[in-house]
């Protein structure tokens, strides 16, 4: 015999689960109760707008603490409930009244009034901290007021009572082992975390004193055209506690088809290598949900701070975790597009202001381009590089409008100052690339445009002079004093006033060695160096005139000087250089 039916859960079974495991953070109970009050007010406003009831004046939610009575109460002047509604929405656990209300009223004109709506299971979160809970409520329709009382075992009583005005009071009798929730500062802290931007005024009362907790019109809910830079800066500092203004902000006001709002701030980067998480808080119709929503953000926005209000994001029962789905991916893609659009806008209309903060903002740009091809396609013409003279230019500007060419860069401006001067003397500008991400980004750009090449200024001397005929005698001499192979000695005419010799390392060899070091596949020493001797130098021209001993000393000095111009000495090279100079001085 086959039998079918529905699973029923008794309060004796579900209440222990609610008390211990409904939410990972007990503080959330207060958010749930205040959210329900916010829903009640929002529903009433909706009915007023449809002409189905009269306005009740100023809407508000009040959170009251009575230490002597051991109670915490949340009161509103919203829609209230009838006895039947209490039976339907409170006695039947997890049956939300929001969906039914939306079906009945929201479909009339297609507008959403932001019902949060989980008045059911969310309400029962009060039993995580309460030994008893009371509801005193009166519906807007004039029905008799109702008092509902339930203990921590799930046993309830319901009766008619007196309540002068419409609305609902939720009175929580705090358990003996949860008396910390009778602390004034703790309750205010919870309210400021979870209810700071709710759309209905929330007041906290204790000992006759009343204080409004929230800002009902947060900046992200406004039209970007109505917001000033000063307001964005002030909001950022209040939100993050940072004393410095942000480098840039992106105000998102998406409507169809995604429907979400928010403001993302780009803070000044303190340390490129500091491990950080995004500090973007998630709100649900202005109700705080989570302070970590990395699933929604593009993965390159590792330092961004701000808020996102996503009323359509799918959340689990605790509203604390996102469920990965196509909607989340679309939100992430839209954020990436808005960030790219903001960079392009600043480049086209406020380039001077953009350049002031570009050193830090370029970090976001470079990571974004390398991790999101669509982002790169949108911003590629705005990407700038800083020259050694401080000026910022795009690749096109560097190449003077040409579609192809070589961009010369330095990774160590101070160490390679001689090379920079040599290139500048030839009228060649040099780009700074001090961070690892800069050189990685240059290789990325080469993969996108095979006509543009990036070469470090010590990768060759082709731009500084012409190749000269090989001198086997001099090649043998410099090979001997440097410890290099004769084939690693090259000759070029670099000019009479230029250094007698320079060290170069091929770009390809350096990149290969750096990649191997990064992945732990090879030694971490310097790449193989080539010594290029300047045949136009007077010092080199005099070498054949010297006796054998002095010729070797002079060649050694030329080689060591070339090393010094290219990079820092190793400890052994420093000691060798000191001995060499001492020996040379004895010949004077």
Secondary structure, 3 states (H helix, E strand, C coil): CCCCCCCCCCHHHHHHHHHHHCCCCCCHHHHHHHHHHHHHHHHHHHHHHCCCCCCCCCCCEEEEEECCCCEEEEEECCCCCCHHHHHHHCCCCCCCHHHHHHHHHHHHCCCCCCCCCCCCCCHHHHHHCEEEEEEEEECCCCCCEEEEEEECCCCEEEEEECCCCCEEEEEEEECHHHHHHHCHHHHHHHHHHHCCCCCCCEEEEECCEEEECCCCCCHHHCCHHHCCHHHHHHHHHHHHCCCCCCCEEEEEEECCCCCEEEEEEECCCCCCCCCCCCEEEEEECCEEEECCCCCCCCCCCCCCEEEEECCCCCECCCCCCECCCHHHHHHHHHHHHHHHHHHHHHHHHCHHHHHHCHHHHHHHHHHHHHHCHHHHHHHHHHCEEEECCCCEEEHHHHCCCCCCEEEEEECCCCCCHHHHHHHHHCCCCCEECCCHHHHHHHHHHHHHCCCEEEEECCCCCCCCCEECCCCHHHHHHHHHHHCCCHHHEEEEECCCCCCCEEEECCHHHHHHHHHHHHCCCCCCCCCCCEEEEECCCHHHHHHHHCCHHHHHHHHHHHHHHHHHHHCCCCHHHHHHHHHHHHHHHCCC
